[in-house]
Amino acid sequence: MRMPNDWITAMSIRSSAASYDSPMASDPQVDNVVAAALEHLYSVGRVVVTGPGGIGKSTLVARIVHELTADEVIWIAADVLDDARQVIASVLDSLVERTLAEEATEEFLRSVLIDRRTAIVIDGADVIVDDILSWTTNLPADATGPWVVVASRVHPLAMVSPVVHLGPLPLTSDSGPCYAESLFRAWYREAGGQPGRLNRDDDTFDRVLASTGGVPLAIRVAAATAAAVGLHACEALITDNATADTVARSIQPSVARLTSTEREVFDAFAVSAGTIDAGCAAAIVGRNIESTTAALGTLVRHNLIDLDDGRYTMLPPVWRFAMANSLDTAPAAQVRHHAWCFDLVSRHDAAAVSHRQADVRLAITRLLEYDVPAAVDLTVALVRCLVVTLEHHRAGELLDFVSSRPAVEALEPSDRRLELVRLSALILEASRGSAAALAVLERAVPLVALSARPDYWRGRLLSFRCATLYESGRLGAEEALDMATRAIEIAAGCGDTLNELRIRLCVIAILQDAGRLDEADGVATAVIATDRDHARLQQRRARIRRAENALLRGDRARCVSTGRRLLDEAESLREAIEAEHLLVQADPTRYAPQLRAAPASDPLRPPIWESHLVAQCCLATAALVGGDPTEALTIASDVVVVAEAHPYCWLVVHGLVLMGDAALLCGDPQQALAAYGRSLTLSHELGMVLRTADAIDGLERLIADPEHRQWALDMSAALRCPSGATRRPRPWLASRDRPRIAGSLSPTPVGWMSGADLTDAGVDGLVASAASSLSTSGPRPDDPMRQLSPAERRVAELVAQGLTNRAIGEQLHIARRTVETHVLHSFQKLGVQNRTQLARLVAG
């Protein structure tokens, strides 16, 4: 059959938004494939386009042929005929008249086709591709025509024609929406979806798009499903394989052509999470490594899996097909699945945490069907992997998903459920704050009595509660030490060494904050000397505390030495940030300009808020050292806002001191007074003796009266004296220590100090002295915006420009939660109720 010259145009009109002739901008990756294919056609007249089912090969070939501007196109659907002889016969029938069929010798065909601008398209060659290519080598394909274009799911064995591969569409883009997202939105609108409901801020959109694996057919199905039932319901349907019919039909032909051994290896992926190596696949199917590797090679050739760095991966739609259509449902498969899951987390942590959340849920859901305890154990192992890689958000979602399953809620004894609750509290404390963590922890209390090890869990919950209450400022030092002592006794009594070490770390922090450096050193030394393989993290934290103690005593060299070793040994971003913070505290001038880990903490997606805030403190210090106090003030005020929200009290106090120093250098003494005053009050209330001295050092710089200034210096020295502590390095501020002139100044006012302790009256007196000195500088302008911190003012100005919280966060490179807090504080300070009123005030 001869096709009319305008056939390609007609096809483009009939095709949907997938057509490469659509007005939508095409993807550069697809453009590269088209360019490569045309280059081969203009060079040798032949090309083979390969790729998995549903990837858009036919549409791509249509574009290629269209750009050839052939005089005629012969298009053969080889997947319908599925026989090389029938395909060849169909081509012959199209080339010559029926009456001349007996003359259709190879020589005759050559004479008919020579110099003829004919495009011969054989679509869906698949398993007969080598036979088809063998025949086409006899055709006089040439740069100017005729041309032969073959499309196949299967990569040919014999390289008799150039091959180009069409892979999945990228799911990310350096600038603007990726092509896959543009296709999704176009098909969503075509299916009747309301564009306003596709909220780009919703992580569900990203997960649904990721579930397509960049396969155009899967994108279209997902878009139509989202238009029909909504984005969130669409994700659930995809996870449950309920939307797989159309996509399955595109995968089924490739799977149907596999041998029994190849199908067993294909099914092996069904009990994995989509990625395995040859050894793991061999173990799952119970075959030797040679036959398994050969079968994996065939699957690669059939474009059912990809090979990358020794690991075989299925695209998400193909993997879900494997999950839904596995032929092996016997108990033996369950055993192999169980073994594979734990092999994944024990030997391939990076692979475990790289899987998409929906894929991990499917793997655990299958395990829940026959071994609930093992499913919980796997969840715990995966969550720990995610925590190590700072993916707390994914870990929390996984815990919520598993904890809510009825089979898990009915699990007894309750030990595994208690571990899920404890991990949930730990993750919430790191990502959402102490209040959320303590609320979750209450769920664990009634489960302790149902546990096989009640003392073990009583000690673990008590230690977690103690640390959380102290860090959030809800527990004083002495109360915290009493609670920690009880937790240590319980942990030691039941042999829970790991928990004992954890609570001792909390004790070190309490003692250090109270200025009891000798006692803190003793506990830290004992933790470091612990002979336990699993104690590395606790030993590292104890080394950090001991180095900080050395710094507080003025031994900067020892602190630097420890910090450099810890930085070299760091195995994660969090550990590197902690080491850099130690170095910056010890020698800001040298190490603040050398930060590497701190800038790598992304404020738009902070994994652990405490780690992120420590990184921000390093950056604020770097700005002070670099002579940019305005930038330092902005960063430090953001630290304070987020630290107060959790709360991380030591970071609030630390951030306030940095904020006061920056404001002082910016020439804003009122802002400096507010920051130093809050830091002094909070650190005094919490019993942070040495932090209190830091705040006094700042206030002293605001006091004009020489006598009052000397009082501040004496009080700061008195707080540090019992522990032998010295001032923390703050090289951006000029030294103000001066020897006392005998008889010229009076002693500290009565009641301001009680022995070596600061009193409430002393706090009030110091703040009043500084405020009194500033009151002589004249009245503050009547500008309501001066009530806002620099960071709050900056956010308010962008609100006035009409930017959303997300847009503000992206422009300022701060977390959206920080933006929301700044906006709320602006409302409260200015007495406005909405963004419009705030914008009016900003406009003046």
C-alpha positions in Angstrom: 0.0 0.0 0.0 1.3 3.4 -1.0 0.7 6.2 1.4 -0.1 9.8 0.2 2.6 12.4 0.5 0.6 14.3 3.2 0.3 11.2 5.5 2.7 12.6 8.1 0.9 15.8 8.4 -2.4 13.9 8.8 -0.9 11.8 11.5 0.3 14.9 13.4 -3.1 16.3 13.4 -4.6 13.1 14.6 -2.1 12.6 17.4 -2.6 14.1 20.8 -0.4 16.5 22.8 2.3 13.9 22.6 3.0 14.9 19.0 6.4 16.4 18.5 4.7 18.9 16.2 2.8 20.3 19.1 3.4 24.0 19.9 4.8 22.9 23.3 8.6 23.3 23.5 10.2 19.9 23.0 12.8 18.3 25.3 16.5 18.9 24.4 17.2 15.1 25.1 14.5 14.2 22.4 15.9 16.9 20.1 19.4 15.2 20.4 17.9 11.8 19.5 16.2 13.3 16.5 19.4 15.1 15.4 21.4 11.9 15.8 18.9 9.8 13.8 18.8 12.4 11.0 22.5 12.5 10.9 22.6 8.7 10.3 19.9 8.8 7.7 21.7 11.6 5.8 24.9 9.6 6.1 24.0 6.0 5.4 20.3 6.1 4.9 19.4 3.7 7.8 18.7 4.1 11.5 17.2 2.0 14.3 15.3 3.7 17.1 15.2 1.6 20.3 13.4 2.2 23.7 11.0 0.7 26.1 7.3 0.4 25.5 5.3 3.6 26.0 8.4 5.8 25.5 7.1 7.4 22.3 9.2 5.7 19.6 6.4 5.9 17.0 5.8 9.5 17.6 9.5 10.2 17.4 9.8 8.3 14.1 6.9 10.3 12.8 8.9 13.5 13.5 12.0 12.1 11.9 10.2 11.1 8.7 8.5 14.4 8.6 11.8 16.2 8.7 13.1 14.0 5.8 10.4 15.5 3.5 10.1 12.2 1.7 8.0 12.0 -1.5 6.3 8.9 -0.1 6.2 7.0 3.2 5.7 3.3 3.6 4.7 2.6 7.2 4.5 -1.1 8.3 3.2 -2.0 11.8 5.5 -5.0 12.4 4.1 -5.6 15.9 0.8 -6.5 14.3 2.3 -8.9 11.8 5.0 -10.2 14.2 6.7 -12.2 11.5 9.7 -11.1 9.5 8.5 -12.7 6.3 5.1 -11.1 6.5 6.7 -7.7 7.1 9.0 -8.1 4.1 6.0 -9.2 2.0 4.1 -6.1 3.1 7.0 -3.8 2.1 7.2 -5.5 -1.3 3.5 -5.2 -1.8 3.8 -1.5 -1.1 6.7 -1.0 -3.5 5.5 -2.8 -6.6 2.2 -3.4 -8.3 0.5 -6.8 -7.7 0.8 -7.6 -11.3 4.5 -7.3 -11.1 5.0 -9.3 -7.9 6.7 -12.1 -9.6 9.3 -9.7 -10.8 10.1 -8.5 -7.3 13.6 -9.8 -7.2 16.3 -8.1 -5.1 17.8 -6.6 -8.3 14.4 -5.3 -9.4 13.8 -3.8 -6.0 17.1 -2.0 -6.1 16.3 -0.6 -9.5 12.9 0.6 -8.3 14.3 2.3 -5.2 17.5 3.9 -6.5 17.3 7.7 -6.2 13.7 7.4 -4.9 12.9 9.7 -2.0 11.0 7.0 -0.2 10.9 6.5 3.6 10.4 2.9 4.6 9.3 2.8 8.3 9.1 -0.6 10.1 7.5 0.1 13.4 7.5 -2.4 16.3 10.2 -4.7 14.9 11.1 -5.9 18.4 12.2 -9.6 18.5 12.3 -9.8 14.7 14.5 -6.7 14.4 17.7 -8.6 13.4 15.8 -10.4 10.6 14.4 -7.2 9.4 17.8 -5.4 9.5 19.4 -8.3 7.6 16.9 -7.9 4.8 17.1 -4.1 4.7 20.9 -4.2 4.1 20.0 -5.3 0.6 18.0 -2.1 0.0 19.8 0.8 -1.7 19.3 3.1 1.3 21.2 6.3 0.7 21.7 9.8 2.1 19.3 11.3 -0.4 16.8 8.4 -0.3 15.5 5.9 0.0 15.7 5.8 3.8 15.0 3.0 6.2 13.8 3.7 9.7 13.2 0.8 12.1 11.6 1.2 15.6 12.1 -1.6 18.1 11.7 -2.3 21.8 14.6 -4.7 21.4 18.2 -3.6 20.8 19.5 -5.5 17.7 22.4 -7.9 18.2 24.0 -7.3 14.8 25.1 -3.7 14.4 24.3 -3.6 10.6 22.6 -0.2 11.0 23.2 2.8 13.3 21.2 2.7 16.5 19.8 5.6 18.6 18.1 5.1 21.9 15.1 7.0 23.2 15.1 7.0 27.0 12.7 8.5 29.6 12.1 12.2 29.7 14.1 14.0 32.5 12.0 14.8 35.5 14.1 17.9 36.5 15.3 21.0 34.8 17.8 23.7 35.6 15.5 26.4 34.5 11.7 26.3 34.6 9.4 23.3 34.4 10.9 20.2 32.7 9.3 18.8 29.5 7.8 15.9 31.4 6.0 18.4 33.7 4.8 20.4 30.7 3.4 17.3 29.1 1.7 16.3 32.3 0.0 19.7 32.6 -1.1 19.7 29.0 -2.6 16.2 29.2 -4.2 17.1 32.6 -6.0 20.1 30.9 -6.9 17.9 27.9 -8.6 15.4 30.3 -10.7 18.2 31.9 -8.5 18.9 34.9 -8.5 22.3 36.5 -5.0 23.8 36.3 -5.4 25.6 39.6 -5.6 22.3 41.4 -2.0 21.3 40.3 -0.3 23.0 43.2 3.5 23.0 42.5 4.2 23.5 46.2 2.5 20.1 46.9 5.1 17.3 47.1 2.4 15.0 45.8 2.8 16.4 42.4 6.5 15.6 42.4 5.9 12.1 43.6 3.2 11.4 41.0 5.5 12.7 38.2 8.3 10.6 39.6 6.1 7.5 39.5 5.9 7.8 35.7 9.6 7.4 35.4 9.6 9.9 32.5 7.7 7.5 30.3 5.3 9.6 28.1 2.5 7.0 28.1 2.7 6.7 31.9 2.7 10.5 32.2 -0.5 10.7 30.1 -2.2 8.0 32.2 -1.2 9.7 35.4 -2.4 13.1 34.1 -5.8 11.7 33.1 -6.2 9.9 36.4 -5.3 13.1 38.3 -7.8 15.0 36.3 -10.5 12.4 37.1 -9.9 11.8 40.8 -7.5 14.5 42.0 -3.7 14.4 42.6 -3.7 12.8 46.0 -6.1 10.0 45.0 -4.1 9.6 41.8 -1.0 8.8 43.9 -2.8 6.2 45.9 -4.2 4.6 42.7 -0.7 4.5 41.1 0.7 2.9 44.3 -2.0 0.2 44.2 -1.4 -0.5 40.5 -5.0 0.6 39.8 -4.0 2.8 36.8 -1.7 0.3 35.1 -4.0 -1.1 32.4 -2.9 1.2 29.6 0.7 1.1 30.6 0.6 -2.6 31.1 -0.5 -3.2 27.6 2.6 -1.4 26.4 4.9 -3.5 28.6 3.1 -6.9 28.1 4.4 -7.6 24.6 8.0 -7.3 25.7 7.5 -9.5 28.8 5.5 -12.1 26.7 8.6 -12.7 24.6 10.9 -13.7 27.5 12.0 -17.3 28.1 11.1 -19.0 31.3 14.5 -18.2 32.9 14.3 -14.6 31.7 10.8 -14.3 33.1 12.0 -15.6 36.5 14.7 -13.0 36.6 12.2 -10.3 35.6 9.9 -11.5 38.4 12.9 -11.2 40.8 12.4 -7.4 40.6 8.9 -7.8 41.9 10.2 -8.8 45.3 12.8 -6.0 45.3 12.2 -2.3 45.3 13.2 -1.9 41.6 17.0 -2.1 41.9 19.2 -5.2 42.3 22.6 -6.4 41.3 23.4 -9.7 39.6 24.3 -11.5 42.8 21.1 -10.5 44.5 19.0 -11.5 41.5 20.8 -14.9 41.4 20.0 -15.5 45.0 16.3 -14.5 44.5 15.8 -16.9 41.5 18.0 -19.6 42.9 20.2 -19.9 39.8 23.9 -19.5 39.2 25.4 -16.1 38.5 26.3 -16.9 34.9 22.7 -17.8 33.8 21.3 -14.9 35.8 23.7 -12.4 34.3 22.8 -13.7 30.8 19.1 -13.3 31.5 19.7 -9.8 32.9 21.6 -8.9 29.7 18.5 -10.0 27.7 16.3 -7.8 29.8 18.6 -4.9 29.1 18.5 -5.6 25.4 14.7 -5.7 25.6 14.7 -2.3 27.3 12.9 -3.7 30.4 15.8 -2.7 32.7 18.8 -0.4 32.7 22.3 -1.2 33.8 24.2 1.5 35.7 27.4 1.0 37.6 26.8 -2.7 38.1 23.2 -2.4 39.3 20.1 -3.1 37.3 17.1 -0.8 37.6 13.6 -0.9 36.3 11.6 2.2 35.4 8.8 2.7 38.0 6.0 1.8 35.5 7.8 -1.5 34.5 8.5 -2.3 38.2 4.9 -1.8 39.1 3.9 -4.2 36.3 6.4 -6.7 37.7 4.8 -6.3 41.1 1.3 -6.8 39.8 2.1 -9.7 37.4 4.7 -11.8 39.2 4.2 -15.5 38.4 5.9 -16.6 41.7 3.6 -16.2 44.7 4.8 -19.3 46.6 6.1 -19.1 50.1 9.6 -19.5 48.7 9.3 -16.1 47.0 8.3 -14.6 50.4 11.4 -16.0 52.0 13.5 -14.6 49.1 11.8 -11.2 49.4 12.5 -11.1 53.1 16.1 -11.9 52.5 16.4 -9.4 49.7 14.9 -6.6 51.8 17.4 -7.1 54.6 20.3 -7.5 52.1 19.3 -4.1 50.8 19.6 -2.3 54.1 22.6 -4.2 55.3 24.8 -4.0 52.2 23.3 -1.3 50.0 22.3 1.6 52.2 22.6 4.1 49.4 20.3 2.1 47.2 17.8 1.7 50.0 17.4 5.4 50.6 17.4 6.3 46.9 14.1 4.5 46.2 11.0 6.5 45.6 8.7 6.6 48.6 5.8 4.9 46.8 8.2 2.1 45.8 9.4 1.5 49.4 5.8 1.5 50.6 4.9 -1.2 48.0 7.9 -3.4 49.1 6.9 -3.1 52.8 3.2 -3.6 52.0 4.1 -6.9 50.4 6.1 -7.9 53.5 3.2 -6.9 55.8 1.1 -9.6 54.1 3.0 -12.5 55.5 5.5 -11.2 58.2 4.5 -8.2 60.1 7.5 -8.2 62.6 9.9 -8.4 59.6 8.1 -5.5 57.9 8.5 -3.3 61.0 12.1 -4.3 61.3 12.7 -3.4 57.7 11.0 -0.1 58.3 13.2 0.7 61.3 16.3 -0.2 59.2 15.2 2.0 56.3 14.3 4.9 58.6 17.8 4.7 60.2 19.3 4.9 56.7 17.2 7.9 55.9 18.2 9.6 59.2 21.9 9.1 58.5 21.4 10.7 55.1 19.4 13.6 56.6 16.2 12.7 54.8 14.0 13.1 57.9 10.9 14.1 55.9 10.9 10.8 54.0 11.6 8.9 57.2 8.6 10.5 58.9 6.3 9.7 56.1 7.4 6.1 56.0 6.9 5.7 59.8 3.4 7.2 59.6 2.5 4.9 56.8 3.7 1.7 58.6 2.5 2.7 62.1 -1.1 3.2 60.9 -1.4 -0.3 59.4 -4.0 -2.4 61.4 -1.6 -5.3 61.4 1.1 -3.2 63.0 -1.3 -1.7 65.6 -2.3 -5.2 66.7 1.3 -6.4 67.0 2.2 -7.8 70.4 4.4 -7.7 72.4 4.6 -3.9 71.8 8.4 -3.6 71.6 8.5 -3.0 67.8 5.6 -0.5 68.1 7.5 1.3 70.8 10.5 1.6 68.5 8.4 3.1 65.7 7.0 5.6 68.2 10.5 6.5 69.5 11.8 7.0 66.0 8.8 9.1 65.2 9.4 11.3 68.2 13.1 11.6 67.3 12.4 12.7 63.8 9.7 15.1 64.8 12.1 16.7 67.4 14.6 17.2 64.7 12.2 18.5 62.0 9.2 20.1 63.8 10.3 20.8 67.4 10.1 19.5 70.9 6.4 20.0 71.4 5.5 17.7 68.5 8.0 15.1 69.7 6.7 15.1 73.3 3.1 14.7 72.1 4.0 11.6 70.1 6.0 10.2 73.0 2.8 10.1 75.1 1.5 7.4 72.8 4.3 5.2 74.0 3.5 5.3 77.7 0.6 2.7 77.7 2.7 0.4 75.4 5.5 0.0 78.0 3.4 -2.4 80.1 2.8 -4.6 77.1 6.5 -4.8 76.2 8.7 -7.8 76.7 11.4 -5.5 78.1 9.6 -2.8 80.2 12.7 -1.5 82.0 14.5 -1.2 78.6 11.8 1.0 77.2 11.2 2.9 80.4 14.9 4.0 80.3 14.8 4.9 76.7 11.7 7.0 76.9 13.0 8.7 80.1 16.3 9.6 78.5 14.6 11.0 75.4 12.2 13.0 77.5 15.1 14.4 79.6 17.1 15.5 76.7 14.1 17.0 74.9 12.9 18.9 77.9 16.3 20.3 78.7 17.2 21.3 75.2 13.8 23.1 74.9 14.3 25.0 78.2 11.5 23.3 80.0 13.7 21.7 82.5 16.3 23.4 84.8 19.9 22.0 85.1 19.5 20.4 88.5 16.1 18.8 87.5 17.6 17.6 84.3 20.6 16.0 86.0 18.3 14.2 88.5 16.2 12.8 85.6 19.3 11.9 83.6 20.7 10.0 86.7 17.5 7.9 86.9 17.7 7.1 83.2 21.3 6.1 83.5 20.5 3.8 86.4 17.7 2.1 84.5 19.8 1.7 81.3 22.7 0.2 83.2 20.4 -2.1 85.1 19.0 -3.7 81.9 22.3 -3.6 80.0 21.2 -0.9 77.5 24.7 0.5 76.9 23.7 2.6 73.9 21.0 4.4 75.8 23.3 4.9 78.7 25.9 6.6 76.4 23.2 8.8 74.8 22.0 10.1 78.2 25.6 10.7 79.3 26.0 13.0 76.3 23.0 15.0 77.6 24.7 15.2 81.0 27.9 16.6 79.4 25.8 19.3 77.8 24.1 20.2 81.1 27.3 20.4 83.0 29.0 22.4 80.3 26.2 24.9 80.2 26.4 25.3 84.0 30.1 26.0 83.8 31.1 22.7 85.5 33.8 22.0 83.0 35.8 19.5 85.1 32.8 17.3 85.6 31.8 17.5 82.0 35.4 16.5 81.0 35.2 13.5 83.2 32.0 12.2 81.7 33.2 12.9 78.2 36.4 11.0 78.8 34.4 8.0 80.0 32.2 8.0 76.9 35.2 8.2 74.6 36.8 5.3 76.3 33.8 3.1 75.8 34.7 -0.2 74.1 31.6 -0.6 71.9 31.5 -1.0 68.2 28.1 0.9 67.9 29.3 3.8 70.1 31.1 5.7 67.3 28.5 8.5 67.1 28.4 9.0 70.9 32.2 9.0 71.1 32.4 11.6 68.4 29.9 13.9 70.2 31.9 13.5 73.4 35.1 14.5 71.6 33.3 17.6 70.4 32.2 18.5 74.0 35.7 17.9 75.4 37.2 20.1 72.6 34.6 22.9 73.5 35.7 22.6 77.1 39.3 23.1 76.1 38.3 26.2 74.1 36.4 27.7 77.0 39.5 27.3 79.1 41.5 29.2 76.4 43.2 26.1 74.8 42.3 27.0 71.2 45.1 24.8 69.8 43.6 21.7 71.2 40.1 22.6 70.0 41.5 23.3 66.5 43.4 20.0 66.5 40.2 18.0 67.4 38.1 19.9 64.9 40.5 19.2 62.0 40.6 15.5 62.9 36.8 15.3 63.1 36.4 17.1 59.8 38.7 14.6 58.1 36.7 11.7 59.7 33.3 13.1 58.8 31.0 10.6 57.1 28.0 12.9 56.6 27.1 16.5 56.0 25.9 16.8 59.6 29.3 15.6 61.0 31.2 17.9 58.7 29.0 20.9 59.9 29.7 20.0 63.5 33.4 19.9 62.9 33.4 23.2 61.0 31.5 24.8 63.8 34.1 23.7 66.3 36.9 25.2 64.2 35.0 28.5 63.6 34.5 28.8 67.4 38.2 28.2 68.1 39.7 30.4 65.4 37.1 32.4 63.5 39.5 34.5 61.5 41.3 31.5 60.0 38.4 29.0 59.5 35.3 31.1 58.9 36.5 32.0 55.3 37.2 28.3 54.6 33.7 26.9 55.2 32.6 24.1 52.8 30.0 22.0 54.6 28.0 24.9 56.1 27.1 26.5 52.7 25.9 23.0 51.5 23.0 23.0 54.0 20.0 23.9 51.8 17.7 26.4 53.7 14.8 25.6 51.3 14.8 21.9 52.4 16.6 21.7 55.7 16.8 18.0 56.8 17.7 18.5 60.5 16.9 22.0 61.8 19.5 21.9 64.5 22.3 20.9 62.0 21.1 23.6 59.6 21.0 26.3 62.3 24.6 25.4 63.4 25.6 25.8 59.7 23.9 29.2 59.6 25.7 30.3 62.8 29.0 29.4 61.0 27.9 31.5 58.0 26.9 34.5 60.3 30.4 34.2 61.9 32.0 34.2 58.4 30.1 37.4 57.5 31.3 39.1 60.7 34.9 38.1 60.0 34.5 39.2 56.4 33.3 42.6 57.4 29.7 42.2 56.3 27.7 42.8 59.6 24.5 43.4 57.6 24.5 39.9 56.2 25.5 38.5 59.6 22.5 40.3 61.2 20.1 38.8 58.6 21.4 35.3 59.1 21.6 35.5 62.9 18.0 36.8 63.1 16.8 33.9 61.0 18.6 31.5 63.3 16.9 33.0 66.3 13.4 32.8 64.7 13.7 29.1 63.8 15.5 28.1 67.0 12.7 29.7 69.1 10.1 27.8 67.1 11.5 24.3 67.9 12.9 25.4 70.5 16.7 24.9 70.6 17.5 27.2 73.5 21.3 27.1 73.2 21.0 28.2 69.6 18.6 31.0 70.5 21.1 32.3 73.0 24.0 31.8 70.6 22.1 33.4 67.7 21.1 36.4 69.9 24.8 37.1 70.8 25.8 37.0 67.1 22.8 39.2 66.3 23.9 41.7 69.0 27.4 41.8 67.7 26.2 42.4 64.1 23.8 45.1 65.1 26.6 46.8 67.1 28.8 46.8 64.0 25.9 48.0 61.9 25.5 51.1 64.1 22.2 50.0 65.5 22.7 50.0 69.3 19.0 49.7 70.0 18.9 46.4 68.1 22.1 45.3 69.8 20.5 46.1 73.3 17.4 44.1 72.5 19.5 41.0 71.3 22.0 41.1 74.2 19.2 41.7 76.7 17.2 38.7 75.6 20.3 36.5 75.4 21.2 37.5 79.0 17.7 37.0 80.4 17.3 33.6 78.7 20.7 32.2 79.4 20.4 33.3 83.1 17.0 31.6 83.4 18.3 28.4 81.9 21.4 28.3 84.0 23.8 28.7 81.1 26.5 30.4 83.1 29.2 30.9 80.4 26.6 31.9 77.8 25.4 34.5 80.3 28.9 35.9 80.5 29.0 36.2 76.7 25.8 38.3 76.8 27.3 40.5 79.5 30.4 41.1 77.3 28.1 42.5 74.6 26.0 44.7 77.0 29.3 46.1 78.4 30.0 47.7 75.0 26.7 49.7 75.2 27.3 51.1 78.7 28.7 54.6 78.6 29.4 55.1 82.3 33.0 53.8 83.1 32.0 52.6 86.6 29.0 50.6 85.3 31.2 49.3 82.4 33.7 48.0 85.0 30.8 46.4 86.9 29.9 44.4 83.8 33.5 43.3 83.2 33.9 42.2 86.8 30.6 40.2 86.7 31.5 38.5 83.5 34.9 37.5 84.9 33.2 36.3 88.2 30.9 33.9 86.2 33.9 32.4 84.3 36.3 32.2 87.3 35.1 29.0 89.0 35.5 26.9 85.9 38.7 28.6 84.7 36.9 29.7 81.5 38.1 32.6 79.3 36.2 34.7 76.8 35.1 33.0 73.5 37.0 34.5 70.5 35.1 37.4 69.0 37.8 39.0 66.8 35.3 41.3 65.0 34.9 43.2 68.3 37.9 45.2 69.6 39.2 44.2 73.0 37.7 46.2 75.9 39.4 44.6 78.9 41.1 47.3 81.0 43.0 46.9 84.4 41.1 48.4 87.3 42.5 51.6 88.7 42.8 51.1 92.4 40.3 53.2 94.4 38.8 54.8 91.3 35.7 52.6 90.9 33.2 51.2 93.4 32.5 47.5 93.7 29.6 45.8 92.0 26.2 46.9 93.6 24.9 44.9 96.4 22.5 42.2 95.3 23.7 41.9 91.8 25.8 38.9 92.5 25.4 36.1 95.0 28.9 34.6 95.4 29.9 33.7 91.9 26.3 33.6 90.6 24.4 36.4 88.9 21.1 37.4 90.4 17.8 38.5 88.8 18.6 42.0 90.1 22.0 41.9 88.4 20.3 41.0 85.1 17.9 43.9 85.4 20.6 46.3 86.5 22.9 45.5 83.6 20.1 45.9 81.0 19.0 49.1 82.7 22.6 50.5 82.6 22.9 49.8 78.9 19.4 51.2 78.2 20.2 54.4 80.2 23.3 55.0 78.1 21.4 54.7 74.9 18.6 57.0 76.0 20.9 60.0 75.8 21.4 59.4 72.1 18.1 61.1 71.3 14.5 59.8 70.7 14.0 57.1 68.1 12.2 58.2 64.9 8.4 57.5 64.9 8.7 54.7 62.3 6.6 51.6 63.1 8.9 49.6 60.7 11.8 50.1 63.2 10.0 47.6 65.4 10.9 44.8 63.0 14.3 43.1 62.8 16.2 43.4 59.6 15.1 40.0 58.5 11.5 40.7 59.3 11.7 44.0 57.4 13.2 42.4 54.4 10.4 39.8 54.3 7.7 42.5 54.8 9.0 44.4 51.8 8.7 41.4 49.6 5.2 40.7 51.0 4.3 44.3 49.9 5.5 43.4 46.4 2.9 40.6 46.3 5.2 37.6 46.6 4.0 34.4 48.1 5.8 32.8 51.1 7.3 30.2 48.8 8.6 32.8 46.3 10.0 34.9 49.2 11.8 31.8 50.5 13.3 31.0 47.1 14.4 34.6 46.5 16.0 35.0 49.9 17.2 31.4 50.1 15.5 30.7 53.4 13.0 28.1 54.5 9.3 28.7 54.0 8.7 28.1 57.6 11.2 30.9 58.5 9.3 33.2 56.1 5.9 32.3 57.7 7.4 33.1 61.2 8.7 36.4 60.1 5.4 37.4 58.6 3.6 36.3 61.8 6.0 38.4 64.0 5.5 41.4 61.7 1.7 41.1 62.1 2.1 41.0 65.9 4.6 43.8 66.2 2.7 46.2 63.9 -0.8 45.3 64.9 -2.0 44.3 61.4 -4.2 41.3 60.5 -3.4 40.6 56.9 -0.8 41.0 54.2 -2.7 43.9 52.6 -2.4 46.0 55.8 1.2 45.0 56.1 1.9 46.2 52.6 0.3 49.5 53.3 2.6 50.1 56.3 5.6 49.2 54.2 4.6 51.6 51.5 4.3 54.3 54.2 
